[in-house]
Amino acid sequence: MHPTEETRKKMSETRKGIFAGKKNPNWRGGLSFEPYTVEFNRQLKELIRQRDGYKCQLCGMPEIENIRKLSIHHIDYVKRNCLPDNLTALCGSCNSKVNINRNFWKDYFILKRRKYVEEKV
């Protein structure tokens, strides 16, 4: 059974009030409005996709199956930090997923990158 249109509107209004802006558990003081640096360009993004084998580094979906280019995610969520070790390729779905529980995902990708580097040595 699906909620009525009226119920859906009430639910939406409630969510907006409870989770809007500073009330949202993912609020980071407006950081999402910061612009990306000039270093975060097409060339860098393509380099990261290539390094990551054109596969999502979370679910493993190949870019060719994804239809769209893989997103490039900042592991530490700092847009100014465009060092390759801080960037990873993700499909759109996974890129959305990692914006919840950020501390977990930051630690996850740091550990994953560390293991990758150790395997290369």
N, CA and C atoms as an extended XYZ file, in Angstrom:
363
Properties=species:S:1:pos:R:3:atomname:S:1:resname:S:1:resid:I:1 pbc="F F F"
N         0.845       -1.188        0.000 N   MET     1
C         0.000        0.000        0.000 CA  MET     1
C         0.885        1.246        0.000 C   MET     1
N         0.621        2.145       -0.907 N   HIS     2
C         1.402        3.370       -1.040 CA  HIS     2
C         0.717        4.516       -0.304 C   HIS     2
N         1.517        5.444        0.261 N   PRO     3
C         0.913        6.596        0.945 CA  PRO     3
C         0.182        7.504       -0.049 C   PRO     3
N        -0.811        8.176        0.452 N   THR     4
C        -1.564        9.109       -0.390 CA  THR     4
C        -0.691       10.320       -0.700 C   THR     4
N        -1.115       11.092       -1.675 N   GLU     5
C        -0.388       12.305       -2.046 CA  GLU     5
C        -0.297       13.260       -0.855 C   GLU     5
N        -1.364       13.381       -0.112 N   GLU     6
C        -1.381       14.259        1.057 CA  GLU     6
C        -0.369       13.784        2.101 C   GLU     6
N        -0.329       12.491        2.345 N   THR     7
C         0.613       11.935        3.313 CA  THR     7
C         2.049       12.143        2.851 C   THR     7
N         2.296       11.955        1.567 N   ARG     8
C         3.641       12.164        1.032 CA  ARG     8
C         4.088       13.605        1.203 C   ARG     8
N         3.174       14.562        0.986 N   LYS     9
C         3.508       15.979        1.173 CA  LYS     9
C         3.860       16.270        2.632 C   LYS     9
N         3.073       15.722        3.554 N   LYS    10
C         3.340       15.926        4.982 CA  LYS    10
C         4.692       15.329        5.370 C   LYS    10
N         4.982       14.139        4.850 N   MET    11
C         6.259       13.491        5.148 CA  MET    11
C         7.417       14.334        4.615 C   MET    11
N         7.255       14.874        3.424 N   SER    12
C         8.289       15.698        2.816 CA  SER    12
C         8.528       16.962        3.636 C   SER    12
N         7.468       17.614        4.051 N   GLU    13
C         7.588       18.830        4.852 CA  GLU    13
C         8.270       18.538        6.187 C   GLU    13
N         7.924       17.405        6.786 N   THR    14
C         8.531       17.024        8.055 CA  THR    14
C        10.027       16.808        7.887 C   THR    14
N        10.403       16.084        6.827 N   ARG    15
C        11.825       15.827        6.576 CA  ARG    15
C        12.584       17.126        6.349 C   ARG    15
N        11.984       18.042        5.623 N   LYS    16
C        12.650       19.319        5.360 CA  LYS    16
C        12.887       20.080        6.652 C   LYS    16
N        11.922       20.061        7.531 N   GLY    17
C        12.050       20.776        8.795 CA  GLY    17
C        13.052       20.135        9.726 C   GLY    17
N        13.026       18.816        9.803 N   ILE    18
C        13.900       18.099       10.728 CA  ILE    18
C        15.330       18.039       10.220 C   ILE    18
N        15.502       17.813        8.933 N   PHE    19
C        16.828       17.551        8.394 CA  PHE    19
C        17.370       18.644        7.484 C   PHE    19
N        16.799       19.819        7.519 N   ALA    20
C        17.268       20.888        6.639 CA  ALA    20
C        18.496       21.568        7.225 C   ALA    20
N        19.451       21.870        6.370 N   GLY    21
C        20.621       22.642        6.768 CA  GLY    21
C        21.342       22.100        7.983 C   GLY    21
N        21.524       22.925        8.975 N   LYS    22
C        22.285       22.572       10.171 CA  LYS    22
C        21.669       21.420       10.949 C   LYS    22
N        20.404       21.158       10.749 N   LYS    23
C        19.742       20.063       11.455 CA  LYS    23
C        20.060       18.702       10.839 C   LYS    23
N        20.564       18.703        9.634 N   ASN    24
C        20.876       17.453        8.946 CA  ASN    24
C        22.133       16.840        9.556 C   ASN    24
N        22.127       15.528        9.847 N   PRO    25
C        23.312       14.900       10.443 CA  PRO    25
C        24.549       14.957        9.551 C   PRO    25
N        24.380       15.183        8.257 N   ASN    26
C        25.511       15.284        7.335 CA  ASN    26
C        25.998       16.715        7.141 C   ASN    26
N        25.407       17.677        7.829 N   TRP    27
C        25.775       19.081        7.677 CA  TRP    27
C        27.235       19.279        8.075 C   TRP    27
N        28.008       19.935        7.249 N   ARG    28
C        29.423       20.189        7.500 CA  ARG    28
C        29.724       21.677        7.415 C   ARG    28
N        28.810       22.483        7.883 N   GLY    29
C        29.048       23.919        7.925 CA  GLY    29
C        29.066       24.599        6.565 C   GLY    29
N        28.359       24.049        5.599 N   GLY    30
C        28.289       24.659        4.279 CA  GLY    30
C        29.450       24.324        3.370 C   GLY    30
N        30.256       23.319        3.718 N   LEU    31
C        31.425       22.961        2.907 CA  LEU    31
C        31.063       22.530        1.497 C   LEU    31
N        29.870       21.988        1.310 N   SER    32
C        29.495       21.518       -0.025 CA  SER    32
C        29.400       22.674       -1.020 C   SER    32
N        29.338       23.893       -0.510 N   PHE    33
C        29.237       25.056       -1.388 CA  PHE    33
C        30.602       25.583       -1.805 C   PHE    33
N        31.676       25.026       -1.214 N   GLU    34
C        33.013       25.439       -1.619 CA  GLU    34
C        33.249       25.053       -3.072 C   GLU    34
N        33.919       25.903       -3.825 N   PRO    35
C        34.224       25.543       -5.215 CA  PRO    35
C        35.383       24.550       -5.269 C   PRO    35
N        35.434       23.785       -6.335 N   TYR    36
C        36.581       22.901       -6.567 CA  TYR    36
C        37.747       23.754       -7.033 C   TYR    36
N        38.957       23.264       -6.814 N   THR    37
C        40.149       23.994       -7.256 CA  THR    37
C        40.369       23.766       -8.749 C   THR    37
N        41.226       24.579       -9.343 N   VAL    38
C        41.520       24.430      -10.772 CA  VAL    38
C        42.264       23.132      -11.046 C   VAL    38
N        42.945       22.588      -10.045 N   GLU    39
C        43.659       21.319      -10.205 CA  GLU    39
C        42.701       20.150      -10.433 C   GLU    39
N        41.468       20.273       -9.956 N   PHE    40
C        40.478       19.205      -10.093 CA  PHE    40
C        39.829       19.339      -11.466 C   PHE    40
N        40.582       18.937      -12.495 N   ASN    41
C        40.155       19.143      -13.873 CA  ASN    41
C        39.945       17.810      -14.595 C   ASN    41
N        39.595       17.868      -15.857 N   ARG    42
C        39.312       16.660      -16.646 CA  ARG    42
C        40.508       15.723      -16.708 C   ARG    42
N        41.682       16.310      -16.877 N   GLN    43
C        42.893       15.479      -16.980 CA  GLN    43
C        43.125       14.680      -15.706 C   GLN    43
N        43.024       15.336      -14.563 N   LEU    44
C        43.227       14.661      -13.284 CA  LEU    44
C        42.172       13.572      -13.081 C   LEU    44
N        40.928       13.896      -13.378 N   LYS    45
C        39.854       12.909      -13.211 CA  LYS    45
C        40.089       11.695      -14.093 C   LYS    45
N        40.516       11.915      -15.318 N   GLU    46
C        40.780       10.801      -16.233 CA  GLU    46
C        41.966        9.970      -15.739 C   GLU    46
N        42.972       10.621      -15.201 N   LEU    47
C        44.123        9.925      -14.639 CA  LEU    47
C        43.691        8.991      -13.499 C   LEU    47
N        42.799        9.462      -12.646 N   ILE    48
C        42.319        8.651      -11.516 CA  ILE    48
C        41.472        7.491      -12.031 C   ILE    48
N        40.604        7.742      -12.998 N   ARG    49
C        39.800        6.652      -13.574 CA  ARG    49
C        40.714        5.574      -14.155 C   ARG    49
N        41.724        6.010      -14.890 N   GLN    50
C        42.670        5.075      -15.505 CA  GLN    50
C        43.417        4.288      -14.423 C   GLN    50
N        43.930        4.995      -13.419 N   ARG    51
C        44.648        4.329      -12.320 CA  ARG    51
C        43.782        3.268      -11.650 C   ARG    51
N        42.489        3.574      -11.499 N   ASP    52
C        41.560        2.665      -10.819 CA  ASP    52
C        40.949        1.633      -11.769 C   ASP    52
N        41.508        1.527      -12.966 N   GLY    53
C        41.076        0.495      -13.903 CA  GLY    53
C        39.677        0.691      -14.445 C   GLY    53
N        39.194        1.936      -14.442 N   TYR    54
C        37.850        2.265      -14.933 CA  TYR    54
C        36.781        1.421      -14.243 C   TYR    54
N        36.998        1.158      -12.939 N   LYS    55
C        36.025        0.418      -12.132 CA  LYS    55
C        35.741        1.183      -10.858 C   LYS    55
N        34.490        1.131      -10.435 N   CYS    56
C        34.101        1.721       -9.154 CA  CYS    56
C        34.908        1.031       -8.055 C   CYS    56
N        35.525        1.813       -7.208 N   GLN    57
C        36.369        1.265       -6.159 CA  GLN    57
C        35.593        0.809       -4.928 C   GLN    57
N        34.274        0.826       -5.027 N   LEU    58
C        33.454        0.301       -3.947 CA  LEU    58
C        32.699       -0.947       -4.398 C   LEU    58
N        31.941       -0.842       -5.475 N   CYS    59
C        31.130       -1.995       -5.923 CA  CYS    59
C        31.774       -2.766       -7.073 C   CYS    59
N        32.785       -2.186       -7.715 N   GLY    60
C        33.488       -2.866       -8.794 CA  GLY    60
C        32.854       -2.736      -10.175 C   GLY    60
N        31.781       -1.967      -10.288 N   MET    61
C        31.124       -1.826      -11.594 CA  MET    61
C        32.043       -1.128      -12.591 C   MET    61
N        32.244       -1.748      -13.761 N   PRO    62
C        33.064       -1.109      -14.788 CA  PRO    62
C        32.363        0.132      -15.358 C   PRO    62
N        33.163        1.133      -15.693 N   GLU    63
C        32.610        2.377      -16.238 CA  GLU    63
C        31.772        2.112      -17.486 C   GLU    63
N        32.198        1.173      -18.311 N   ILE    64
C        31.490        0.893      -19.562 CA  ILE    64
C        30.068        0.378      -19.297 C   ILE    64
N        29.862       -0.330      -18.194 N   GLU    65
C        28.523       -0.812      -17.831 CA  GLU    65
C        27.704        0.276      -17.154 C   GLU    65
N        28.373        1.259      -16.627 N   ASN    66
C        27.722        2.327      -15.879 CA  ASN    66
C        27.092        3.368      -16.805 C   ASN    66
N        27.454        3.361      -18.062 N   ILE    67
C        26.991        4.290      -19.090 CA  ILE    67
C        27.613        5.678      -18.906 C   ILE    67
N        27.642        6.183      -17.679 N   ARG    68
C        28.256        7.482      -17.406 CA  ARG    68
C        29.685        7.297      -16.918 C   ARG    68
N        30.474        8.354      -17.039 N   LYS    69
C        31.833        8.305      -16.503 CA  LYS    69
C        31.759        8.169      -14.986 C   LYS    69
N        32.752        7.500      -14.431 N   LEU    70
C        32.827        7.367      -12.981 CA  LEU    70
C        33.086        8.726      -12.346 C   LEU    70
N        32.511        8.947      -11.194 N   SER    71
C        32.758       10.165      -10.422 CA  SER    71
C        34.105       10.037       -9.725 C   SER    71
N        34.733       11.153       -9.466 N   ILE    72
C        35.981       11.149       -8.707 CA  ILE    72
C        35.682       11.732       -7.333 C   ILE    72
N        35.925       10.905       -6.336 N   HIS    73
C        35.572       11.211       -4.951 CA  HIS    73
C        36.796       11.638       -4.149 C   HIS    73
N        36.659       12.700       -3.359 N   HIS    74
C        37.708       13.140       -2.438 CA  HIS    74
C        37.563       12.318       -1.156 C   HIS    74
N        38.530       11.483       -0.877 N   ILE    75
C        38.456       10.577        0.268 CA  ILE    75
C        38.298       11.329        1.582 C   ILE    75
N        39.004       12.436        1.746 N   ASP    76
C        38.908       13.196        3.002 CA  ASP    76
C        37.816       14.270        2.949 C   ASP    76
N        37.064       14.308        1.859 N   TYR    77
C        35.939       15.242        1.663 CA  TYR    77
C        36.391       16.705        1.614 C   TYR    77
N        37.677       16.946        1.382 N   VAL    78
C        38.207       18.303        1.273 CA  VAL    78
C        38.468       18.579       -0.203 C   VAL    78
N        37.685       19.457       -0.780 N   LYS    79
C        37.762       19.730       -2.217 CA  LYS    79
C        39.101       20.310       -2.643 C   LYS    79
N        39.807       20.951       -1.732 N   ARG    80
C        41.108       21.541       -2.064 CA  ARG    80
C        42.208       20.490       -2.155 C   ARG    80
N        41.998       19.323       -1.561 N   ASN    81
C        43.007       18.275       -1.532 CA  ASN    81
C        42.868       17.386       -2.768 C   ASN    81
N        43.591       17.723       -3.805 N   CYS    82
C        43.495       16.994       -5.071 CA  CYS    82
C        44.690       16.096       -5.328 C   CYS    82
N        45.365       15.693       -4.268 N   LEU    83
C        46.450       14.738       -4.426 CA  LEU    83
C        45.855       13.399       -4.876 C   LEU    83
N        46.497       12.702       -5.798 N   PRO    84
C        45.949       11.435       -6.294 CA  PRO    84
C        45.631       10.422       -5.197 C   PRO    84
N        46.413       10.395       -4.118 N   ASP    85
C        46.132        9.463       -3.020 CA  ASP    85
C        44.845        9.797       -2.276 C   ASP    85
N        44.322       10.992       -2.486 N   ASN    86
C        43.076       11.403       -1.835 CA  ASN    86
C        41.870       11.261       -2.759 C   ASN    86
N        42.079       10.730       -3.949 N   LEU    87
C        41.003       10.632       -4.929 CA  LEU    87
C        40.762        9.179       -5.308 C   LEU    87
N        39.498        8.850       -5.550 N   THR    88
C        39.154        7.499       -5.973 CA  THR    88
C        37.952        7.558       -6.902 C   THR    88
N        37.859        6.584       -7.796 N   ALA    89
C        36.765        6.532       -8.772 CA  ALA    89
C        35.588        5.754       -8.199 C   ALA    89
N        34.401        6.332       -8.315 N   LEU    90
C        33.177        5.684       -7.837 CA  LEU    90
C        32.063        5.864       -8.860 C   LEU    90
N        31.174        4.872       -8.940 N   CYS    91
C        29.975        5.042       -9.764 CA  CYS    91
C        29.061        6.042       -9.052 C   CYS    91
N        28.087        6.553       -9.743 N   GLY    92
C        27.194        7.555       -9.167 CA  GLY    92
C        26.482        7.073       -7.922 C   GLY    92
N        26.041        5.830       -7.941 N   SER    93
C        25.328        5.264       -6.794 CA  SER    93
C        26.222        5.212       -5.558 C   SER    93
N        27.432        4.697       -5.732 N   CYS    94
C        28.355        4.602       -4.599 CA  CYS    94
C        28.820        5.975       -4.137 C   CYS    94
N        28.978        6.909       -5.074 N   ASN    95
C        29.372        8.257       -4.693 CA  ASN    95
C        28.318        8.896       -3.787 C   ASN    95
N        27.057        8.620       -4.054 N   SER    96
C        25.993        9.113       -3.175 CA  SER    96
C        26.045        8.408       -1.829 C   SER    96
N        26.297        7.121       -1.866 N   LYS    97
C        26.325        6.301       -0.656 CA  LYS    97
C        27.381        6.777        0.337 C   LYS    97
N        28.543        7.182       -0.158 N   VAL    98
C        29.644        7.533        0.743 CA  VAL    98
C        29.495        8.923        1.366 C   VAL    98
N        28.435        9.620        1.063 N   ASN    99
C        28.202       10.918        1.691 CA  ASN    99
C        27.419       10.811        2.982 C   ASN    99
N        27.105        9.589        3.378 N   ILE   100
C        26.474        9.324        4.676 CA  ILE   100
C        27.495        8.531        5.476 C   ILE   100
N        27.646        8.850        6.748 N   ASN   101
C        28.628        8.182        7.610 CA  ASN   101
C        30.037        8.419        7.065 C   ASN   101
N        30.361        9.660        6.851 N   ARG   102
C        31.613       10.047        6.199 CA  ARG   102
C        32.863        9.539        6.901 C   ARG   102
N        32.877        9.538        8.227 N   ASN   103
C        34.071        9.063        8.932 CA  ASN   103
C        34.358        7.600        8.598 C   ASN   103
N        33.317        6.788        8.520 N   PHE   104
C        33.486        5.381        8.162 CA  PHE   104
C        34.111        5.262        6.778 C   PHE   104
N        33.550        5.966        5.790 N   TRP   105
C        34.031        5.848        4.414 CA  TRP   105
C        35.423        6.425        4.248 C   TRP   105
N        35.719        7.502        4.966 N   LYS   106
C        37.069        8.068        4.910 CA  LYS   106
C        38.077        7.021        5.378 C   LYS   106
N        37.817        6.412        6.536 N   ASP   107
C        38.708        5.372        7.057 CA  ASP   107
C        38.778        4.177        6.115 C   ASP   107
N        37.640        3.793        5.538 N   TYR   108
C        37.578        2.659        4.616 CA  TYR   108
C        38.509        2.879        3.421 C   TYR   108
N        38.399        4.032        2.789 N   PHE   109
C        39.200        4.295        1.590 CA  PHE   109
C        40.666        4.536        1.912 C   PHE   109
N        40.965        5.121        3.064 N   ILE   110
C        42.369        5.297        3.469 CA  ILE   110
C        43.008        3.924        3.659 C   ILE   110
N        42.314        3.016        4.333 N   LEU   111
C        42.827        1.665        4.545 CA  LEU   111
C        42.969        0.921        3.218 C   LEU   111
N        41.985        1.054        2.355 N   LYS   112
C        42.034        0.401        1.044 CA  LYS   112
C        43.228        0.906        0.238 C   LYS   112
N        43.446        2.214        0.237 N   ARG   113
C        44.572        2.803       -0.504 CA  ARG   113
C        45.891        2.321        0.087 C   ARG   113
N        45.973        2.258        1.423 N   ARG   114
C        47.192        1.800        2.094 CA  ARG   114
C        47.513        0.351        1.701 C   ARG   114
N        46.496       -0.512        1.702 N   LYS   115
C        46.691       -1.916        1.308 CA  LYS   115
C        47.142       -2.017       -0.140 C   LYS   115
N        46.575       -1.204       -1.002 N   TYR   116
C        46.942       -1.203       -2.423 CA  TYR   116
C        48.417       -0.838       -2.592 C   TYR   116
N        48.844        0.186       -1.881 N   VAL   117
C        50.241        0.646       -1.962 CA  VAL   117
C        51.169       -0.447       -1.441 C   VAL   117
N        50.812       -1.090       -0.333 N   GLU   118
C        51.634       -2.159        0.237 CA  GLU   118
C        51.759       -3.339       -0.721 C   GLU   118
N        50.690       -3.654       -1.437 N   GLU   119
C        50.723       -4.760       -2.393 CA  GLU   119
C        51.634       -4.446       -3.572 C   GLU   119
N        51.736       -3.181       -3.935 N   LYS   120
C        52.571       -2.768       -5.062 CA  LYS   120
C        54.061       -2.880       -4.732 C   LYS   120
N        54.389       -2.748       -3.450 N   VAL   121
C        55.805       -2.733       -3.029 CA  VAL   121
C        56.365       -4.129       -2.953 C   VAL   121
